[in-house]
């Protein structure tokens, strides 16, 4: 009896890895600059959100002017 095999997991490409590393560095820099800030407070910082938007290839203002 043949068993279904799970497909091999997809590995991220070089662009995804570079974006992931850049995002990690951005988070680390924000945390270092804001010691004692609550978890996830960076998402309330418009400059942080703009930087993430640029990393993701979106308009820097994406999501900042939503009610």
CHARMM internal coordinates of N, CA and C (Angstrom, degrees):
IC EDIT
DIST 1 N 1 CA 1.4522
DIST 1 CA 1 C 1.5270
ANGL 1 N 1 CA 1 C 108.81
DIST 1 C 2 N 1.2866
ANGL 1 CA 1 C 2 N 115.30
DIHE 1 N 1 CA 1 C 2 N 127.79
DIST 2 N 2 CA 1.4649
ANGL 1 C 2 N 2 CA 119.61
DIHE 1 CA 1 C 2 N 2 CA -176.97
DIST 2 CA 2 C 1.5260
ANGL 2 N 2 CA 2 C 110.39
DIHE 1 C 2 N 2 CA 2 C -91.07
DIST 2 C 3 N 1.3080
ANGL 2 CA 2 C 3 N 115.52
DIHE 2 N 2 CA 2 C 3 N 133.42
DIST 3 N 3 CA 1.4656
ANGL 2 C 3 N 3 CA 120.77
DIHE 2 CA 2 C 3 N 3 CA 178.89
DIST 3 CA 3 C 1.5187
ANGL 3 N 3 CA 3 C 109.39
DIHE 2 C 3 N 3 CA 3 C -96.79
DIST 3 C 4 N 1.3258
ANGL 3 CA 3 C 4 N 114.70
DIHE 3 N 3 CA 3 C 4 N 145.06
DIST 4 N 4 CA 1.4694
ANGL 3 C 4 N 4 CA 118.64
DIHE 3 CA 3 C 4 N 4 CA 175.34
DIST 4 CA 4 C 1.5172
ANGL 4 N 4 CA 4 C 108.44
DIHE 3 C 4 N 4 CA 4 C -68.91
DIST 4 C 5 N 1.2912
ANGL 4 CA 4 C 5 N 114.89
DIHE 4 N 4 CA 4 C 5 N 132.68
DIST 5 N 5 CA 1.4645
ANGL 4 C 5 N 5 CA 119.25
DIHE 4 CA 4 C 5 N 5 CA 177.81
DIST 5 CA 5 C 1.5171
ANGL 5 N 5 CA 5 C 109.16
DIHE 4 C 5 N 5 CA 5 C -96.33
DIST 5 C 6 N 1.2819
ANGL 5 CA 5 C 6 N 114.71
DIHE 5 N 5 CA 5 C 6 N 142.34
DIST 6 N 6 CA 1.4667
ANGL 5 C 6 N 6 CA 119.27
DIHE 5 CA 5 C 6 N 6 CA 175.52
DIST 6 CA 6 C 1.5186
ANGL 6 N 6 CA 6 C 108.95
DIHE 5 C 6 N 6 CA 6 C -73.11
DIST 6 C 7 N 1.3188
ANGL 6 CA 6 C 7 N 116.04
DIHE 6 N 6 CA 6 C 7 N 141.91
DIST 7 N 7 CA 1.4653
ANGL 6 C 7 N 7 CA 117.80
DIHE 6 CA 6 C 7 N 7 CA 177.88
DIST 7 CA 7 C 1.5276
ANGL 7 N 7 CA 7 C 110.39
DIHE 6 C 7 N 7 CA 7 C -68.49
DIST 7 C 8 N 1.2882
ANGL 7 CA 7 C 8 N 115.34
DIHE 7 N 7 CA 7 C 8 N 153.99
DIST 8 N 8 CA 1.4687
ANGL 7 C 8 N 8 CA 120.45
DIHE 7 CA 7 C 8 N 8 CA 176.58
DIST 8 CA 8 C 1.5306
ANGL 8 N 8 CA 8 C 108.45
DIHE 7 C 8 N 8 CA 8 C -63.40
DIST 8 C 9 N 1.3207
ANGL 8 CA 8 C 9 N 117.93
DIHE 8 N 8 CA 8 C 9 N 138.80
DIST 9 N 9 CA 1.4652
ANGL 8 C 9 N 9 CA 119.11
DIHE 8 CA 8 C 9 N 9 CA 178.29
DIST 9 CA 9 C 1.5333
ANGL 9 N 9 CA 9 C 109.89
DIHE 8 C 9 N 9 CA 9 C -65.48
DIST 9 C 10 N 1.3255
ANGL 9 CA 9 C 10 N 114.69
DIHE 9 N 9 CA 9 C 10 N 144.66
DIST 10 N 10 CA 1.4566
ANGL 9 C 10 N 10 CA 118.98
DIHE 9 CA 9 C 10 N 10 CA 178.22
DIST 10 CA 10 C 1.5202
ANGL 10 N 10 CA 10 C 108.70
DIHE 9 C 10 N 10 CA 10 C -76.45
DIST 10 C 11 N 1.2822
ANGL 10 CA 10 C 11 N 115.58
DIHE 10 N 10 CA 10 C 11 N 134.96
DIST 11 N 11 CA 1.4544
ANGL 10 C 11 N 11 CA 120.36
DIHE 10 CA 10 C 11 N 11 CA 178.02
DIST 11 CA 11 C 1.5239
ANGL 11 N 11 CA 11 C 108.95
DIHE 10 C 11 N 11 CA 11 C -95.97
DIST 11 C 12 N 1.3250
ANGL 11 CA 11 C 12 N 116.54
DIHE 11 N 11 CA 11 C 12 N 142.30
DIST 12 N 12 CA 1.4662
ANGL 11 C 12 N 12 CA 118.18
DIHE 11 CA 11 C 12 N 12 CA 179.58
DIST 12 CA 12 C 1.5218
ANGL 12 N 12 CA 12 C 110.59
DIHE 11 C 12 N 12 CA 12 C -67.09
DIST 12 C 13 N 1.3130
ANGL 12 CA 12 C 13 N 114.35
DIHE 12 N 12 CA 12 C 13 N 146.64
DIST 13 N 13 CA 1.4565
ANGL 12 C 13 N 13 CA 120.02
DIHE 12 CA 12 C 13 N 13 CA 177.64
DIST 13 CA 13 C 1.5221
ANGL 13 N 13 CA 13 C 111.23
DIHE 12 C 13 N 13 CA 13 C -81.38
DIST 13 C 14 N 1.3216
ANGL 13 CA 13 C 14 N 117.73
DIHE 13 N 13 CA 13 C 14 N 176.18
DIST 14 N 14 CA 1.4618
ANGL 13 C 14 N 14 CA 121.65
DIHE 13 CA 13 C 14 N 14 CA -177.57
DIST 14 CA 14 C 1.5265
ANGL 14 N 14 CA 14 C 113.39
DIHE 13 C 14 N 14 CA 14 C -59.80
DIST 14 C 15 N 1.3432
ANGL 14 CA 14 C 15 N 117.19
DIHE 14 N 14 CA 14 C 15 N -36.14
DIST 15 N 15 CA 1.4659
ANGL 14 C 15 N 15 CA 119.07
DIHE 14 CA 14 C 15 N 15 CA 179.33
DIST 15 CA 15 C 1.5195
ANGL 15 N 15 CA 15 C 111.24
DIHE 14 C 15 N 15 CA 15 C -67.29
DIST 15 C 16 N 1.3365
ANGL 15 CA 15 C 16 N 116.52
DIHE 15 N 15 CA 15 C 16 N -41.47
DIST 16 N 16 CA 1.4596
ANGL 15 C 16 N 16 CA 119.76
DIHE 15 CA 15 C 16 N 16 CA 178.30
DIST 16 CA 16 C 1.5277
ANGL 16 N 16 CA 16 C 111.04
DIHE 15 C 16 N 16 CA 16 C -64.85
DIST 16 C 17 N 1.3179
ANGL 16 CA 16 C 17 N 117.03
DIHE 16 N 16 CA 16 C 17 N -41.08
DIST 17 N 17 CA 1.4634
ANGL 16 C 17 N 17 CA 120.41
DIHE 16 CA 16 C 17 N 17 CA 178.94
DIST 17 CA 17 C 1.5190
ANGL 17 N 17 CA 17 C 111.03
DIHE 16 C 17 N 17 CA 17 C -63.71
DIST 17 C 18 N 1.3289
ANGL 17 CA 17 C 18 N 117.02
DIHE 17 N 17 CA 17 C 18 N -42.94
DIST 18 N 18 CA 1.4676
ANGL 17 C 18 N 18 CA 120.66
DIHE 17 CA 17 C 18 N 18 CA 179.49
DIST 18 CA 18 C 1.5248
ANGL 18 N 18 CA 18 C 110.49
DIHE 17 C 18 N 18 CA 18 C -64.11
DIST 18 C 19 N 1.3437
ANGL 18 CA 18 C 19 N 116.92
DIHE 18 N 18 CA 18 C 19 N -41.40
DIST 19 N 19 CA 1.4663
ANGL 18 C 19 N 19 CA 120.49
DIHE 18 CA 18 C 19 N 19 CA 179.41
DIST 19 CA 19 C 1.5266
ANGL 19 N 19 CA 19 C 109.86
DIHE 18 C 19 N 19 CA 19 C -65.70
DIST 19 C 20 N 1.3306
ANGL 19 CA 19 C 20 N 116.66
DIHE 19 N 19 CA 19 C 20 N -40.08
DIST 20 N 20 CA 1.4646
ANGL 19 C 20 N 20 CA 120.56
DIHE 19 CA 19 C 20 N 20 CA 178.67
DIST 20 CA 20 C 1.5299
ANGL 20 N 20 CA 20 C 111.31
DIHE 19 C 20 N 20 CA 20 C -63.46
DIST 20 C 21 N 1.3299
ANGL 20 CA 20 C 21 N 116.79
DIHE 20 N 20 CA 20 C 21 N -43.10
DIST 21 N 21 CA 1.4772
ANGL 20 C 21 N 21 CA 120.33
DIHE 20 CA 20 C 21 N 21 CA 177.96
DIST 21 CA 21 C 1.5252
ANGL 21 N 21 CA 21 C 110.78
DIHE 20 C 21 N 21 CA 21 C -64.22
DIST 21 C 22 N 1.3357
ANGL 21 CA 21 C 22 N 117.03
DIHE 21 N 21 CA 21 C 22 N -42.67
DIST 22 N 22 CA 1.4652
ANGL 21 C 22 N 22 CA 120.35
DIHE 21 CA 21 C 22 N 22 CA 179.80
DIST 22 CA 22 C 1.5283
ANGL 22 N 22 CA 22 C 110.41
DIHE 21 C 22 N 22 CA 22 C -63.76
DIST 22 C 23 N 1.3229
ANGL 22 CA 22 C 23 N 117.30
DIHE 22 N 22 CA 22 C 23 N -39.83
DIST 23 N 23 CA 1.4618
ANGL 22 C 23 N 23 CA 121.13
DIHE 22 CA 22 C 23 N 23 CA 178.15
DIST 23 CA 23 C 1.5215
ANGL 23 N 23 CA 23 C 110.30
DIHE 22 C 23 N 23 CA 23 C -63.73
DIST 23 C 24 N 1.3219
ANGL 23 CA 23 C 24 N 117.14
DIHE 23 N 23 CA 23 C 24 N -42.78
DIST 24 N 24 CA 1.4668
ANGL 23 C 24 N 24 CA 120.99
DIHE 23 CA 23 C 24 N 24 CA 177.48
DIST 24 CA 24 C 1.5161
ANGL 24 N 24 CA 24 C 112.16
DIHE 23 C 24 N 24 CA 24 C -60.86
DIST 24 C 25 N 1.3318
ANGL 24 CA 24 C 25 N 115.94
DIHE 24 N 24 CA 24 C 25 N -42.16
DIST 25 N 25 CA 1.4706
ANGL 24 C 25 N 25 CA 119.53
DIHE 24 CA 24 C 25 N 25 CA 178.07
DIST 25 CA 25 C 1.5203
ANGL 25 N 25 CA 25 C 111.08
DIHE 24 C 25 N 25 CA 25 C -65.45
DIST 25 C 26 N 1.3376
ANGL 25 CA 25 C 26 N 116.53
DIHE 25 N 25 CA 25 C 26 N -38.71
DIST 26 N 26 CA 1.4641
ANGL 25 C 26 N 26 CA 120.69
DIHE 25 CA 25 C 26 N 26 CA 178.81
DIST 26 CA 26 C 1.5283
ANGL 26 N 26 CA 26 C 110.79
DIHE 25 C 26 N 26 CA 26 C -63.26
DIST 26 C 27 N 1.3201
ANGL 26 CA 26 C 27 N 116.54
DIHE 26 N 26 CA 26 C 27 N -44.90
DIST 27 N 27 CA 1.4721
ANGL 26 C 27 N 27 CA 120.27
DIHE 26 CA 26 C 27 N 27 CA 178.22
DIST 27 CA 27 C 1.5288
ANGL 27 N 27 CA 27 C 110.31
DIHE 26 C 27 N 27 CA 27 C -63.05
DIST 27 C 28 N 1.3240
ANGL 27 CA 27 C 28 N 117.11
DIHE 27 N 27 CA 27 C 28 N -45.74
DIST 28 N 28 CA 1.4696
ANGL 27 C 28 N 28 CA 120.13
DIHE 27 CA 27 C 28 N 28 CA -179.82
DIST 28 CA 28 C 1.5270
ANGL 28 N 28 CA 28 C 111.18
DIHE 27 C 28 N 28 CA 28 C -60.45
DIST 28 C 29 N 1.3249
ANGL 28 CA 28 C 29 N 117.27
DIHE 28 N 28 CA 28 C 29 N -42.13
DIST 29 N 29 CA 1.4624
ANGL 28 C 29 N 29 CA 120.84
DIHE 28 CA 28 C 29 N 29 CA 179.45
DIST 29 CA 29 C 1.5227
ANGL 29 N 29 CA 29 C 110.79
DIHE 28 C 29 N 29 CA 29 C -64.39
DIST 29 C 30 N 1.3302
ANGL 29 CA 29 C 30 N 116.95
DIHE 29 N 29 CA 29 C 30 N -40.72
DIST 30 N 30 CA 1.4644
ANGL 29 C 30 N 30 CA 120.00
DIHE 29 CA 29 C 30 N 30 CA -179.91
DIST 30 CA 30 C 1.5246
ANGL 30 N 30 CA 30 C 110.17
DIHE 29 C 30 N 30 CA 30 C -65.28
DIST 30 C 31 N 1.3280
ANGL 30 CA 30 C 31 N 116.52
DIHE 30 N 30 CA 30 C 31 N -44.45
DIST 31 N 31 CA 1.4697
ANGL 30 C 31 N 31 CA 120.56
DIHE 30 CA 30 C 31 N 31 CA -179.90
DIST 31 CA 31 C 1.5259
ANGL 31 N 31 CA 31 C 110.40
DIHE 30 C 31 N 31 CA 31 C -63.07
DIST 31 C 32 N 1.3317
ANGL 31 CA 31 C 32 N 117.39
DIHE 31 N 31 CA 31 C 32 N -41.23
DIST 32 N 32 CA 1.4674
ANGL 31 C 32 N 32 CA 120.78
DIHE 31 CA 31 C 32 N 32 CA 178.21
DIST 32 CA 32 C 1.5261
ANGL 32 N 32 CA 32 C 111.69
DIHE 31 C 32 N 32 CA 32 C -63.22
DIST 32 C 33 N 1.3357
ANGL 32 CA 32 C 33 N 116.35
DIHE 32 N 32 CA 32 C 33 N -34.87
DIST 33 N 33 CA 1.4681
ANGL 32 C 33 N 33 CA 120.87
DIHE 32 CA 32 C 33 N 33 CA -178.82
DIST 33 CA 33 C 1.5245
ANGL 33 N 33 CA 33 C 112.51
DIHE 32 C 33 N 33 CA 33 C -81.41
DIST 33 C 34 N 1.3328
ANGL 33 CA 33 C 34 N 117.81
DIHE 33 N 33 CA 33 C 34 N -13.11
DIST 34 N 34 CA 1.4639
ANGL 33 C 34 N 34 CA 121.77
DIHE 33 CA 33 C 34 N 34 CA -177.71
DIST 34 CA 34 C 1.5274
ANGL 34 N 34 CA 34 C 110.16
DIHE 33 C 34 N 34 CA 34 C -132.06
DIST 34 C 35 N 1.3419
ANGL 34 CA 34 C 35 N 117.06
DIHE 34 N 34 CA 34 C 35 N 63.62
DIST 35 N 35 CA 1.4687
ANGL 34 C 35 N 35 CA 118.65
DIHE 34 CA 34 C 35 N 35 CA -178.35
DIST 35 CA 35 C 1.5357
ANGL 35 N 35 CA 35 C 111.15
DIHE 34 C 35 N 35 CA 35 C -61.92
DIST 35 C 36 N 1.2917
ANGL 35 CA 35 C 36 N 115.95
DIHE 35 N 35 CA 35 C 36 N 138.82
DIST 36 N 36 CA 1.4581
ANGL 35 C 36 N 36 CA 120.93
DIHE 35 CA 35 C 36 N 36 CA 178.62
DIST 36 CA 36 C 1.5145
ANGL 36 N 36 CA 36 C 114.34
DIHE 35 C 36 N 36 CA 36 C 82.02
DIST 36 C 37 N 1.3237
ANGL 36 CA 36 C 37 N 118.05
DIHE 36 N 36 CA 36 C 37 N 0.72
DIST 37 N 37 CA 1.4660
ANGL 36 C 37 N 37 CA 120.03
DIHE 36 CA 36 C 37 N 37 CA 178.96
DIST 37 CA 37 C 1.5265
ANGL 37 N 37 CA 37 C 109.22
DIHE 36 C 37 N 37 CA 37 C -68.78
DIST 37 C 38 N 1.3302
ANGL 37 CA 37 C 38 N 116.82
DIHE 37 N 37 CA 37 C 38 N 148.72
DIST 38 N 38 CA 1.4714
ANGL 37 C 38 N 38 CA 119.44
DIHE 37 CA 37 C 38 N 38 CA 178.53
DIST 38 CA 38 C 1.5301
ANGL 38 N 38 CA 38 C 111.71
DIHE 37 C 38 N 38 CA 38 C -62.98
DIST 38 C 39 N 1.3242
ANGL 38 CA 38 C 39 N 114.85
DIHE 38 N 38 CA 38 C 39 N 155.75
DIST 39 N 39 CA 1.4646
ANGL 38 C 39 N 39 CA 119.49
DIHE 38 CA 38 C 39 N 39 CA 176.18
DIST 39 CA 39 C 1.5226
ANGL 39 N 39 CA 39 C 109.61
DIHE 38 C 39 N 39 CA 39 C -56.47
DIST 39 C 40 N 1.2964
ANGL 39 CA 39 C 40 N 116.14
DIHE 39 N 39 CA 39 C 40 N 139.39
DIST 40 N 40 CA 1.4571
ANGL 39 C 40 N 40 CA 125.09
DIHE 39 CA 39 C 40 N 40 CA 177.43
DIST 40 CA 40 C 1.5258
ANGL 40 N 40 CA 40 C 114.10
DIHE 39 C 40 N 40 CA 40 C 67.67
DIST 40 C 41 N 1.3292
ANGL 40 CA 40 C 41 N 118.33
DIHE 40 N 40 CA 40 C 41 N 9.98
DIST 41 N 41 CA 1.4670
ANGL 40 C 41 N 41 CA 120.97
DIHE 40 CA 40 C 41 N 41 CA 179.01
DIST 41 CA 41 C 1.5265
ANGL 41 N 41 CA 41 C 111.73
DIHE 40 C 41 N 41 CA 41 C -64.40
DIST 41 C 42 N 1.3255
ANGL 41 CA 41 C 42 N 116.52
DIHE 41 N 41 CA 41 C 42 N -22.58
DIST 42 N 42 CA 1.4662
ANGL 41 C 42 N 42 CA 119.35
DIHE 41 CA 41 C 42 N 42 CA -179.17
DIST 42 CA 42 C 1.5200
ANGL 42 N 42 CA 42 C 111.79
DIHE 41 C 42 N 42 CA 42 C -59.09
DIST 42 C 43 N 1.3360
ANGL 42 CA 42 C 43 N 117.05
DIHE 42 N 42 CA 42 C 43 N -28.63
DIST 43 N 43 CA 1.4652
ANGL 42 C 43 N 43 CA 120.52
DIHE 42 CA 42 C 43 N 43 CA -178.35
DIST 43 CA 43 C 1.5217
ANGL 43 N 43 CA 43 C 112.14
DIHE 42 C 43 N 43 CA 43 C -72.82
DIST 43 C 44 N 1.3321
ANGL 43 CA 43 C 44 N 117.43
DIHE 43 N 43 CA 43 C 44 N -11.06
DIST 44 N 44 CA 1.4649
ANGL 43 C 44 N 44 CA 121.28
DIHE 43 CA 43 C 44 N 44 CA 174.20
DIST 44 CA 44 C 1.5226
ANGL 44 N 44 CA 44 C 111.54
DIHE 43 C 44 N 44 CA 44 C -91.86
DIST 44 C 45 N 1.3160
ANGL 44 CA 44 C 45 N 117.44
DIHE 44 N 44 CA 44 C 45 N -4.41
DIST 45 N 45 CA 1.4643
ANGL 44 C 45 N 45 CA 123.22
DIHE 44 CA 44 C 45 N 45 CA -179.26
DIST 45 CA 45 C 1.5306
ANGL 45 N 45 CA 45 C 109.11
DIHE 44 C 45 N 45 CA 45 C -94.32
DIST 45 C 46 N 1.3422
ANGL 45 CA 45 C 46 N 117.56
DIHE 45 N 45 CA 45 C 46 N 111.46
DIST 46 N 46 CA 1.4700
ANGL 45 C 46 N 46 CA 120.01
DIHE 45 CA 45 C 46 N 46 CA -178.01
DIST 46 CA 46 C 1.5294
ANGL 46 N 46 CA 46 C 113.74
DIHE 45 C 46 N 46 CA 46 C -56.97
DIST 46 C 47 N 1.3174
ANGL 46 CA 46 C 47 N 117.99
DIHE 46 N 46 CA 46 C 47 N -34.60
DIST 47 N 47 CA 1.4725
ANGL 46 C 47 N 47 CA 119.67
DIHE 46 CA 46 C 47 N 47 CA 180.00
DIST 47 CA 47 C 1.5250
ANGL 47 N 47 CA 47 C 111.18
DIHE 46 C 47 N 47 CA 47 C -66.96
DIST 47 C 48 N 1.3205
ANGL 47 CA 47 C 48 N 116.56
DIHE 47 N 47 CA 47 C 48 N -38.70
DIST 48 N 48 CA 1.4597
ANGL 47 C 48 N 48 CA 120.49
DIHE 47 CA 47 C 48 N 48 CA 177.01
DIST 48 CA 48 C 1.5280
ANGL 48 N 48 CA 48 C 110.03
DIHE 47 C 48 N 48 CA 48 C -64.72
DIST 48 C 49 N 1.3245
ANGL 48 CA 48 C 49 N 116.34
DIHE 48 N 48 CA 48 C 49 N -46.18
DIST 49 N 49 CA 1.4708
ANGL 48 C 49 N 49 CA 120.67
DIHE 48 CA 48 C 49 N 49 CA -179.84
DIST 49 CA 49 C 1.5258
ANGL 49 N 49 CA 49 C 110.33
DIHE 48 C 49 N 49 CA 49 C -61.20
DIST 49 C 50 N 1.3308
ANGL 49 CA 49 C 50 N 117.41
DIHE 49 N 49 CA 49 C 50 N -41.33
DIST 50 N 50 CA 1.4720
ANGL 49 C 50 N 50 CA 120.07
DIHE 49 CA 49 C 50 N 50 CA 177.69
DIST 50 CA 50 C 1.5263
ANGL 50 N 50 CA 50 C 110.95
DIHE 49 C 50 N 50 CA 50 C -60.87
DIST 50 C 51 N 1.3205
ANGL 50 CA 50 C 51 N 116.88
DIHE 50 N 50 CA 50 C 51 N -43.29
DIST 51 N 51 CA 1.4618
ANGL 50 C 51 N 51 CA 120.76
DIHE 50 CA 50 C 51 N 51 CA -179.35
DIST 51 CA 51 C 1.5285
ANGL 51 N 51 CA 51 C 110.88
DIHE 50 C 51 N 51 CA 51 C -64.10
DIST 51 C 52 N 1.3164
ANGL 51 CA 51 C 52 N 117.73
DIHE 51 N 51 CA 51 C 52 N -41.00
DIST 52 N 52 CA 1.4654
ANGL 51 C 52 N 52 CA 120.98
DIHE 51 CA 51 C 52 N 52 CA 177.54
DIST 52 CA 52 C 1.5247
ANGL 52 N 52 CA 52 C 110.00
DIHE 51 C 52 N 52 CA 52 C -64.85
DIST 52 C 53 N 1.3242
ANGL 52 CA 52 C 53 N 116.97
DIHE 52 N 52 CA 52 C 53 N -41.35
DIST 53 N 53 CA 1.4587
ANGL 52 C 53 N 53 CA 120.48
DIHE 52 CA 52 C 53 N 53 CA 178.38
DIST 53 CA 53 C 1.5233
ANGL 53 N 53 CA 53 C 110.96
DIHE 52 C 53 N 53 CA 53 C -59.32
DIST 53 C 54 N 1.3229
ANGL 53 CA 53 C 54 N 116.81
DIHE 53 N 53 CA 53 C 54 N -42.34
DIST 54 N 54 CA 1.4643
ANGL 53 C 54 N 54 CA 120.51
DIHE 53 CA 53 C 54 N 54 CA 178.80
DIST 54 CA 54 C 1.5241
ANGL 54 N 54 CA 54 C 110.13
DIHE 53 C 54 N 54 CA 54 C -64.23
DIST 54 C 55 N 1.3320
ANGL 54 CA 54 C 55 N 117.12
DIHE 54 N 54 CA 54 C 55 N -43.53
DIST 55 N 55 CA 1.4720
ANGL 54 C 55 N 55 CA 120.38
DIHE 54 CA 54 C 55 N 55 CA 177.54
DIST 55 CA 55 C 1.5283
ANGL 55 N 55 CA 55 C 111.50
DIHE 54 C 55 N 55 CA 55 C -58.35
DIST 55 C 56 N 1.3254
ANGL 55 CA 55 C 56 N 116.12
DIHE 55 N 55 CA 55 C 56 N -37.25
DIST 56 N 56 CA 1.4620
ANGL 55 C 56 N 56 CA 121.16
DIHE 55 CA 55 C 56 N 56 CA -178.24
DIST 56 CA 56 C 1.5230
ANGL 56 N 56 CA 56 C 113.17
DIHE 55 C 56 N 56 CA 56 C -84.57
DIST 56 C 57 N 1.3342
ANGL 56 CA 56 C 57 N 116.98
DIHE 56 N 56 CA 56 C 57 N -2.08
DIST 57 N 57 CA 1.4586
ANGL 56 C 57 N 57 CA 120.47
DIHE 56 CA 56 C 57 N 57 CA 178.79
DIST 57 CA 57 C 1.5130
ANGL 57 N 57 CA 57 C 113.94
DIHE 56 C 57 N 57 CA 57 C 79.30
DIST 57 C 58 N 1.3142
ANGL 57 CA 57 C 58 N 117.02
DIHE 57 N 57 CA 57 C 58 N 19.00
DIST 58 N 58 CA 1.4685
ANGL 57 C 58 N 58 CA 121.24
DIHE 57 CA 57 C 58 N 58 CA 178.12
DIST 58 CA 58 C 1.5211
ANGL 58 N 58 CA 58 C 110.06
DIHE 57 C 58 N 58 CA 58 C -98.03
DIST 58 C 59 N 1.3125
ANGL 58 CA 58 C 59 N 114.47
DIHE 58 N 58 CA 58 C 59 N 169.69
DIST 59 N 59 CA 1.4619
ANGL 58 C 59 N 59 CA 121.45
DIHE 58 CA 58 C 59 N 59 CA 171.77
DIST 59 CA 59 C 1.5335
ANGL 59 N 59 CA 59 C 107.06
DIHE 58 C 59 N 59 CA 59 C -59.56
DIST 59 C 60 N 1.3329
ANGL 59 CA 59 C 60 N 117.92
DIHE 59 N 59 CA 59 C 60 N 131.63
DIST 60 N 60 CA 1.4717
ANGL 59 C 60 N 60 CA 119.47
DIHE 59 CA 59 C 60 N 60 CA -178.84
DIST 60 CA 60 C 1.5270
ANGL 60 N 60 CA 60 C 114.11
DIHE 59 C 60 N 60 CA 60 C -55.81
DIST 60 C 61 N 1.3261
ANGL 60 CA 60 C 61 N 117.91
DIHE 60 N 60 CA 60 C 61 N -26.83
DIST 61 N 61 CA 1.4629
ANGL 60 C 61 N 61 CA 121.23
DIHE 60 CA 60 C 61 N 61 CA -177.81
DIST 61 CA 61 C 1.5368
ANGL 61 N 61 CA 61 C 113.14
DIHE 60 C 61 N 61 CA 61 C -89.13
DIST 61 C 62 N 1.3247
ANGL 61 CA 61 C 62 N 116.49
DIHE 61 N 61 CA 61 C 62 N 0.85
DIST 62 N 62 CA 1.4654
ANGL 61 C 62 N 62 CA 120.90
DIHE 61 CA 61 C 62 N 62 CA -177.39
DIST 62 CA 62 C 1.5372
ANGL 62 N 62 CA 62 C 110.83
DIHE 61 C 62 N 62 CA 62 C -55.55
DIST 62 C 63 N 1.3224
ANGL 62 CA 62 C 63 N 115.87
DIHE 62 N 62 CA 62 C 63 N 124.34
DIST 63 N 63 CA 1.4468
ANGL 62 C 63 N 63 CA 121.22
DIHE 62 CA 62 C 63 N 63 CA 176.37
DIST 63 CA 63 C 1.5145
ANGL 63 N 63 CA 63 C 115.70
DIHE 62 C 63 N 63 CA 63 C 81.60
DIST 63 C 64 N 1.3317
ANGL 63 CA 63 C 64 N 118.42
DIHE 63 N 63 CA 63 C 64 N -4.71
DIST 64 N 64 CA 1.4560
ANGL 63 C 64 N 64 CA 119.40
DIHE 63 CA 63 C 64 N 64 CA -177.17
DIST 64 CA 64 C 1.5232
ANGL 64 N 64 CA 64 C 112.48
DIHE 63 C 64 N 64 CA 64 C -85.18
DIST 64 C 65 N 1.2926
ANGL 64 CA 64 C 65 N 117.83
DIHE 64 N 64 CA 64 C 65 N -25.42
DIST 65 N 65 CA 1.4634
ANGL 64 C 65 N 65 CA 120.23
DIHE 64 CA 64 C 65 N 65 CA -175.52
DIST 65 CA 65 C 1.5117
ANGL 65 N 65 CA 65 C 112.62
DIHE 64 C 65 N 65 CA 65 C -105.16
DIST 65 C 66 N 1.3406
ANGL 65 CA 65 C 66 N 116.66
DIHE 65 N 65 CA 65 C 66 N 15.61
DIST 66 N 66 CA 1.4538
ANGL 65 C 66 N 66 CA 120.06
DIHE 65 CA 65 C 66 N 66 CA 179.04
DIST 66 CA 66 C 1.5229
ANGL 66 N 66 CA 66 C 109.70
DIHE 65 C 66 N 66 CA 66 C -83.06
DIST 66 C 67 N 1.3021
ANGL 66 CA 66 C 67 N 115.02
DIHE 66 N 66 CA 66 C 67 N 142.91
DIST 67 N 67 CA 1.4736
ANGL 66 C 67 N 67 CA 119.92
DIHE 66 CA 66 C 67 N 67 CA -178.51
DIST 67 CA 67 C 1.5042
ANGL 67 N 67 CA 67 C 111.08
DIHE 66 C 67 N 67 CA 67 C -75.49
END
COOR INIT
IC SEED 1 N 1 CA 1 C
IC BUILD
